[in-house]
């Protein structure tokens, strides 16, 4: 729904389609998989340990109307969001992700590559899609249920995850591997081909700003029972 470091906006079309009526994203970030195509119509449960992320989702799901989003101010290059006294913190977070694209944390100063003035229209136009979603601030180790679902698991990458906020970057990948394997239903785990903590298979090659990278997944389907 907004620009975020590691977003799957360009990649969403390459992942397997959800085969269950429930999608769970334990490292939700901007939740581009759940937003892709008609995936948003399903029961969607988002988790993240980063309070800023869950605060923004909660604001969009429970409180913001289309009119509220459109009434947020346009911002010009060089503007510091703290100078706009009418903005609540959560509104600064939302705008802050779009004023310096692909950031892991919301920024305060508007950069030349800001997309907010156009982004807010797109967010407003798509707001209706998420009003039935659920969001909770939990780390993956705190998720106690193991529903049969489409689990879209997109953790900070083993090589590159250090750029995320501290709350979302200290992971025991070997424990996470076992946890992913134990999920019931359809399991899609995202990574880069450099990763060693699961048997990842190449998905698609991307041309980055500095070099090419190959996105990869670990994938399984089963008919596990709700628990």
C-alpha positions as a Python dict, from the first residue, in 0.01 Angstrom:
ca = {
    (1, 'X'): (0, 0, 0),
    (2, 'X'): (303, 226, 45),
    (3, 'X'): (671, 227, -51),
    (4, 'X'): (887, 10, 175),
    (5, 'X'): (1232, -146, 175),
    (6, 'X'): (1209, -501, 36),
    (7, 'X'): (857, -450, -95),
    (8, 'X'): (721, -726, -316),
    (9, 'X'): (525, -495, -545),
    (10, 'X'): (726, -590, -855),
    (11, 'X'): (745, -954, -753),
    (12, 'X'): (391, -1032, -640),
    (13, 'X'): (287, -1163, -981),
    (14, 'X'): (559, -1430, -975),
    (15, 'X'): (458, -1600, -649),
    (16, 'X'): (216, -1894, -637),
    (17, 'X'): (-146, -1785, -611),
    (18, 'X'): (-310, -1840, -271),
    (19, 'X'): (-505, -2165, -255),
    (20, 'X'): (-668, -2102, 84),
    (21, 'X'): (-931, -1851, 195),
    (22, 'X'): (-696, -1712, 460),
    (23, 'X'): (-363, -1538, 397),
    (24, 'X'): (-119, -1484, 684),
    (25, 'X'): (184, -1258, 653),
    (26, 'X'): (407, -1291, 965),
    (27, 'X'): (650, -1022, 839),
    (28, 'X'): (391, -810, 667),
    (29, 'X'): (572, -484, 587),
    (30, 'X'): (369, -322, 310),
    (31, 'X'): (182, -652, 243),
    (32, 'X'): (209, -639, -135),
    (33, 'X'): (131, -1010, -176),
    (34, 'X'): (-200, -973, 5),
    (35, 'X'): (-280, -662, -199),
    (36, 'X'): (-197, -821, -533),
    (37, 'X'): (-474, -901, -780),
    (38, 'X'): (-779, -1036, -590),
    (39, 'X'): (-580, -1170, -295),
    (40, 'X'): (-709, -881, -83),
    (41, 'X'): (-1061, -1027, -90),
    (42, 'X'): (-956, -1318, 129),
    (43, 'X'): (-929, -1319, 507),
    (44, 'X'): (-596, -1146, 562),
    (45, 'X'): (-402, -1150, 889),
    (46, 'X'): (-95, -929, 915),
    (47, 'X'): (178, -947, 1178),
    (48, 'X'): (489, -739, 1228),
    (49, 'X'): (714, -667, 1523),
    (50, 'X'): (787, -310, 1410),
    (51, 'X'): (539, -81, 1586),
    (52, 'X'): (549, 181, 1311),
    (53, 'X'): (429, -74, 1056),
    (54, 'X'): (142, -205, 1267),
    (55, 'X'): (41, 149, 1368),
    (56, 'X'): (15, 252, 1002),
    (57, 'X'): (-186, -57, 913),
    (58, 'X'): (-416, -6, 1211),
    (59, 'X'): (-472, 356, 1110),
    (60, 'X'): (-558, 259, 752),
    (61, 'X'): (-777, -38, 846),
    (62, 'X'): (-970, 103, 1142),
    (63, 'X'): (-964, 480, 1130),
    (64, 'X'): (-879, 644, 797),
    (65, 'X'): (-1142, 714, 536),
    (66, 'X'): (-1078, 793, 172),
    (67, 'X'): (-1151, 1157, 251),
    (68, 'X'): (-902, 1150, 539),
    (69, 'X'): (-622, 1027, 312),
    (70, 'X'): (-698, 1276, 36),
    (71, 'X'): (-703, 1559, 290),
    (72, 'X'): (-345, 1487, 396),
    (73, 'X'): (-120, 1764, 264),
    (74, 'X'): (92, 1754, -48),
    (75, 'X'): (457, 1808, 41),
    (76, 'X'): (736, 1979, -149),
    (77, 'X'): (1103, 1887, -177),
    (78, 'X'): (1295, 1982, 137),
    (79, 'X'): (992, 2004, 366),
    (80, 'X'): (1038, 1852, 713),
    (81, 'X'): (724, 1672, 826),
    (82, 'X'): (768, 1792, 1184),
    (83, 'X'): (700, 2143, 1057),
    (84, 'X'): (343, 2041, 965),
    (85, 'X'): (178, 2069, 1305),
    (86, 'X'): (-157, 1930, 1190),
    (87, 'X'): (-13, 1582, 1127),
    (88, 'X'): (-51, 1304, 1382),
    (89, 'X'): (250, 1075, 1429),
    (90, 'X'): (92, 789, 1237),
    (91, 'X'): (19, 1021, 944),
    (92, 'X'): (384, 1128, 945),
    (93, 'X'): (483, 761, 935),
    (94, 'X'): (261, 695, 633),
    (95, 'X'): (383, 1000, 444),
    (96, 'X'): (739, 936, 559),
    (97, 'X'): (760, 606, 374),
    (98, 'X'): (667, 774, 44),
    (99, 'X'): (888, 1084, 63),
    (100, 'X'): (1205, 872, 36),
    (101, 'X'): (1107, 555, -145),
    (102, 'X'): (1218, 202, -51),
    (103, 'X'): (1315, 305, 302),
    (104, 'X'): (1306, 66, 597),
    (105, 'X'): (1192, 346, 828),
    (106, 'X'): (978, 654, 759),
    (107, 'X'): (1178, 967, 682),
    (108, 'X'): (1115, 1322, 797),
    (109, 'X'): (1250, 1529, 505),
    (110, 'X'): (1098, 1520, 156),
    (111, 'X'): (1348, 1398, -103),
    (112, 'X'): (1348, 1460, -479),
    (113, 'X'): (1227, 1105, -543),
    (114, 'X'): (921, 1152, -321),
    (115, 'X'): (605, 994, -462),
    (116, 'X'): (369, 1100, -184),
    (117, 'X'): (163, 1355, -378),
    (118, 'X'): (61, 1080, -621),
    (119, 'X'): (83, 795, -373),
    (120, 'X'): (-187, 934, -147),
    (121, 'X'): (-439, 915, -433),
    (122, 'X'): (-351, 552, -497),
    (123, 'X'): (-376, 472, -126),
    (124, 'X'): (-714, 645, -101),
    (125, 'X'): (-846, 461, -407),
    (126, 'X'): (-744, 122, -266),
    (127, 'X'): (-839, 179, 97),
    (128, 'X'): (-1165, -14, 66),
    (129, 'X'): (-973, -335, -1),
    (130, 'X'): (-825, -364, 348),
    (131, 'X'): (-1108, -271, 582),
    (132, 'X'): (-1177, -636, 671),
    (133, 'X'): (-812, -718, 736),
    (134, 'X'): (-663, -792, 1079),
    (135, 'X'): (-329, -657, 1200),
    (136, 'X'): (-140, -741, 1519),
    (137, 'X'): (197, -636, 1654),
    (138, 'X'): (366, -970, 1714),
    (139, 'X'): (703, -1118, 1633),
    (140, 'X'): (689, -1448, 1444),
    (141, 'X'): (794, -1642, 1755),
    (142, 'X'): (485, -1504, 1934),
    (143, 'X'): (235, -1641, 1681),
    (144, 'X'): (82, -1934, 1867),
    (145, 'X'): (-173, -2058, 1616),
    (146, 'X'): (-98, -2273, 1313),
    (147, 'X'): (-401, -2225, 1092),
    (148, 'X'): (-437, -2397, 760),
    (149, 'X'): (-375, -2098, 537),
    (150, 'X'): (-159, -1948, 270),
    (151, 'X'): (143, -1840, 471),
    (152, 'X'): (340, -1572, 289),
    (153, 'X'): (660, -1546, 489),
    (154, 'X'): (889, -1261, 385),
    (155, 'X'): (1144, -1207, 664),
    (156, 'X'): (1438, -967, 654),
    (157, 'X'): (1681, -1143, 423),
    (158, 'X'): (1982, -1324, 564),
    (159, 'X'): (2199, -1092, 353),
    (160, 'X'): (2038, -748, 347),
    (161, 'X'): (1807, -774, 646),
    (162, 'X'): (2041, -560, 853),
    (163, 'X'): (1888, -251, 692),
    (164, 'X'): (1555, -307, 865),
    (165, 'X'): (1458, -155, 1196),
    (166, 'X'): (1627, -335, 1488),
    (167, 'X'): (1299, -487, 1603),
    (168, 'X'): (1277, -677, 1276),
    (169, 'X'): (1636, -778, 1205),
    (170, 'X'): (1761, -1008, 1485),
    (171, 'X'): (1648, -1348, 1367),
    (172, 'X'): (1765, -1700, 1438),
    (173, 'X'): (1721, -1824, 1083),
    (174, 'X'): (1759, -2189, 1175),
    (175, 'X'): (1469, -2164, 1422),
    (176, 'X'): (1272, -1973, 1161),
    (177, 'X'): (1339, -2250, 910),
    (178, 'X'): (1182, -2512, 1135),
    (179, 'X'): (889, -2283, 1209),
    (180, 'X'): (824, -2225, 838),
    (181, 'X'): (834, -2597, 766),
    (182, 'X'): (582, -2662, 1044),
    (183, 'X'): (312, -2426, 906),
    (184, 'X'): (-12, -2588, 793),
    (185, 'X'): (-134, -2533, 441),
    (186, 'X'): (44, -2348, 161),
    (187, 'X'): (379, -2199, 262),
    (188, 'X'): (572, -1946, 53),
    (189, 'X'): (903, -1832, 204),
    (190, 'X'): (1084, -1544, 33),
    (191, 'X'): (1459, -1495, 14),
    (192, 'X'): (1754, -1433, -215),
    (193, 'X'): (1957, -1712, -373),
    (194, 'X'): (2247, -1620, -142),
    (195, 'X'): (2051, -1746, 160),
    (196, 'X'): (2153, -2074, 323),
    (197, 'X'): (1890, -2133, 591),
    (198, 'X'): (1643, -2319, 366),
    (199, 'X'): (1660, -2496, 32),
    (200, 'X'): (1556, -2195, -173),
    (201, 'X'): (1484, -2225, -544),
    (202, 'X'): (1535, -1936, -793),
    (203, 'X'): (1218, -1746, -876),
    (204, 'X'): (1310, -1446, -1093),
    (205, 'X'): (1610, -1228, -1170),
    (206, 'X'): (1579, -857, -1099),
    (207, 'X'): (1782, -565, -1226),
    (208, 'X'): (1861, -352, -922),
    (209, 'X'): (2009, -2, -916),
    (210, 'X'): (2360, -140, -861),
    (211, 'X'): (2349, -505, -966),
    (212, 'X'): (2130, -798, -1060),
    (213, 'X'): (1978, -1017, -790),
    (214, 'X'): (1787, -1342, -805),
    (215, 'X'): (1482, -1375, -586),
    (216, 'X'): (1407, -1723, -453),
    (217, 'X'): (1140, -1914, -263),
    (218, 'X'): (1092, -2222, -52),
    (219, 'X'): (748, -2368, -118),
    (220, 'X'): (518, -2642, 4),
    (221, 'X'): (151, -2736, 2),
    (222, 'X'): (-23, -2970, 242),
    (223, 'X'): (-364, -3030, 390),
    (224, 'X'): (-289, -2958, 753),
    (225, 'X'): (-574, -2917, 1001),
    (226, 'X'): (-654, -2600, 1194),
    (227, 'X'): (-515, -2598, 1544),
}
